[in-house]
Each structure stands twice: as C-alpha cells, then as structure tokens.
Amino acid sequence: MSKNKSDDTAGTVTTFGFGSARATPDLMRVTISIETRASKVALAYGQAGERVAAVTDSLRSDGVPGTDIATSGLSVRTDTVWLEGGGSKITGYIATTDLTVVLRDIGETADPGPATIIANCVDAGGDDVRLGGLDLGFADRESLLIRARDAAWDNALAKAEQYADRAQRTLGPVLEITENTTSAPPATPRLMAVSAPLNESYGGAPVPVELGESEISATIRATWQLG
C-alpha cells in the first residue's frame, strides 16, 4: 500500500522563547508611618493626627499631589509592660497611621528629588516618623512588556528555525502561541556614597537611593506546522 504524501510532511515543532527588557525605574512608592504614644487613647490618636497633617503638608509643599498620598493603615493599640508576678500592665496607648506615597519624578534632574522629599517628611513628623521601605517600578510598564515579548518571540523563532533546518524541513504557519509574563523583583535600593548638599532644615543630608535597573520578562510557547 502506498504511503500518503501528507503523512510525510505532517508534523509540528514547539519551542519556548524567553525575552526581557531592562530599564531604570521611574516610579517610587514609599511607606511612611506615624507612631505616637500617650497615656490616653484620645491623646495618642490626636497626636498622630497632628503628625500626619505635618507630613502631608510637607509632601504637598514639595509638589506631591493629594491623589498620590493615601492612608493605607490606621490602628490604636495598648502599650504594655510585663510585671513579674503581676502579669501585663497597660502603660499607655500607641496610635499608628500609615501613608503610601507615590513619587513620579525621581530622576537625577528632579527638584526636589525623592531623597529630599523623604527627608523633609522626617523633619516634619519628627521622632514619630517610621519609614517602612520603598518599591521601585515603572509608570509605563506596558512599553517594557512589548520589548520583552518581541525578544521572546525572536528567541522562540530562532530555535524553531534551527530545529526545522536540522530536520531538513521548513517552518509553516504558526498553530499556537501561549504567553506567560512575569516581572523580576524590583531593584533593591542601595545607599550611595554621595549625597545632596546639607540642608539645615532637617539637620543632615538626605539619604539618597540608587535606582539601578529593574527587569520585566516574557516567556512564550509557540507551535509551528512543519513543511
């Protein structure tokens, strides 16, 4: 029995492609907490409100719009000590307010820069300010994803062409494409050896951060018909 010609040409090749795009972050999210202690709940709560108002006023005076300042946490808890043989004793109350602040102008030409804005917040809130860390990101993440997808496609196509050539076949139409996009962990800020000039308003130089680079990656799975 003769073999059908289509049986000779049937077949597919499937490859995985990986691509990434790197860039310097242009967006910073900072967590600023206010923690006050007092003998009564109302006093702790009131003091926290005053400190938060001072911090938000500082942010606004440095050009941060109200839409980029959000209250992300609010709590009041007891402050206790342990007495041997007597159990715990309430010595006061602690009020905590968390602010999440988005800074959109963080480049070298920013005036004021993020380091100065944060230092001004510390100055405004005094010893009740706690810095909860920061996250670096991108205002236009999609443009980086487009670059990562293009690189992933080129990677998958190069592999498929190599395999087809080794098998003495040609690539036909694409039958399937599946994408999985991931973002690498944001760059970890590092203290820099250099700093902005000393500013007497907060008694010391702001602590700048190095933006470094962050990466967004894309992975695809593509299947071609073999000719």
Summary of the structure (lengths in Angstrom):
residues: 227
radius of gyration: 28.1
end to end distance: 23.5
largest distance: 97.5
contacts: 659
relative contact order: 0.25
helix: 32%
strand: 41%
